């Protein structure tokens, strides 16, 4: 429980020693404690002995530490407020709540005492971004250690103030008590002090078995703001005198301006028109005027031929490189594929296809840009505030400290908001108009000009013995990515490769990344291999699987679903699939019903067992698993971006179908808690098994082995007729 | 034009063909009502017109003449939440919360129609409201919770 103190100085009030131009945390030109108003500050510093040794020579460690070294920090003020500063952002994963829980737990304060400052580049330490399910395992563990160090420092100070041995002191509810003394609140303890302390990765953490706040279902900390409409998303923020922006979009991707006439738009009262190269936009006193101004611009575009959806899979395969190996997302080669196939009693070679899909976050991209004295402040919903800060600095050729990006809790992202398109656009308009500009993308803009989950072609060739032992596994992913590409099953001979290609559509991250595609192919193949050797799909998997955590979720999902104990009704089918991604282990069983007359496929129920180490907040974990299942349902059944020659053909909710109330099956969730293991993120991994589980259930009901996502965008009739 | 919003008479400078959503948000600063699609497909902009759910993005101002408009901001009375809001809070429904206002308003309208809705009635009525975070089953739970109290 003794954090390794790297640099600790208690400085009495008024001391000039703590003059925190803390560039490291972006607090420019302000005295550290002048800004904070005294108290105790503890910063988490990534362990790097050379840097820490240098820091020890400095009284003010922050000043000398490069930004990347500080992970997070917290401050305890004289009014008892505990403020946590983190570069992570809230996009609906309820990390604001779970990180606060972790700090409250270690500091022994009520959750209401914690104030979370998130994703504001002027106030929080650098953070690469909120993605990859890293907030809980990485930031959670840093904050836990930071809070422990703060607690130890408080005990030390209280021990001096009360003249009692530390062992005689008791911490509870934000107070420290000692026998025969009056209780001291944390605020009273830090009053008149300016303690600045850094800790390293060496600090030990508290045992999970002792948790009282962490591990419980603390409700969303600012939940009331959302059900009252009070929370201000970026699109809700107003600054007096601000203008509304609107961008002139080209009719297709890859188009350039041939001719333009902005005279009519420029003549409108209060309208600023920006025309720089192919960037054309307006800023107007209200949105309808901005719309009218853009409509009044006469533009001729020079378009170029672009690939279409009809040819996309051949295109991606043709443009693919020979392969990328090594690294977490790379491939792997083991044994000898030829020998493995030769040793097999049966082989199965298949090609799986995956369409592009959209994240379609309910809040489209939005940004509000404000220039003042050469400094740019942008409010925008992004998973990478510091990345957008860097983009803006580059765009306007200004230093990064002249750019502040603020990210209010945002209307979801699902991996789709790594970028800052709207931020750059709003800032360009604001700069030209010399006024604050708010730009909110329309739904069709969000569907067209954001980025997509990649389309892909996956080729699998596998060999199996009669007894169900896998002997060979060859797996090639073209374009969609390397996440989840390796098989969790034991196969002596493997060749696995990801082949990057040239995507005609802008593509990027998505919940679970490419593992949604790779595990779809992998688990579909496993299902059909089991059938080839007349084995139950669960038994077949367990025979080839050693990883105990994956085995456990398979077994628990199967048990709760009653797998193997009941038979599906006529025209119903059961399917099972599982996988591991980003430290989480998931298995899903699904029951579908097929209407042979209409071809309609209905998912009746799903059972998902999920394990991600020690659970921080059971209700919010339930939300993440549920969200992954429901979102995964869309990509499994019907979501697909349709495009032709550089144009998105279905950029509206009327045309691009997403899961709704009536699509949602009975969702059963089994949380497998492992207090003995570190907590992993849960936002992504539970999505990976739903598509193959449904696909395998359809195969069980009808014998139709679908090989393409989405599975049934137009129902099953066309397949039923063929079979 | 004169509008009755949350029990208060307000004047809008907008033309009668303007969308109710833009007037609420941009003119009256009632930003609890959200833009989600502009085509009446997602329900994020749902408000009540004489107690009935409408998509404010597809409702011209002219259609609100003489009718009582209720937005999410009008549900809470003197700091006391509407039972539907209470139920949503209790179930801890939301993740990103962007669909929340529309879901709550649709639920109020649903319970106006069916004080004790069946699961099927709930799904039918709410099917026009999208939640991309996938909270649907939790919303159904909150609706049942609210129905027991309203």
Interface residues (C-beta under 8 A of the other chain):
Chain A: X91 X92 X93 X94 X217 X219 X220 X223 X224 X225 X226 X227 X228 X229 X230 X231 X232 X233 X235 X236 X238 X244 X286 X287 X288 X359 X360 X361 X362 X363 X364 X409 X410 X411 X412 X414 X440 X442 X443 X619 X620 X623 X624 X626 X627 X628 X629 X630 X631 X652 X653 X654 X658 X659 X660 X661 X662 X664 X667
Chain B: X14 X18 X22 X25 X26 X29 X30 X31 X32 X33 X34 X35 X36 X37 X38 X39 X41 X42 X44 X71 X72 X73 X75 X76 X81 X85 X88 X89 X92 X93 X94 X95 X96 X97 X98 X99 X100 X101 X104 X122 X123 X124 X126 X127 X128 X129 X130 X131 X132 X133 X134 X135 X136 X137 X138 X139 X140
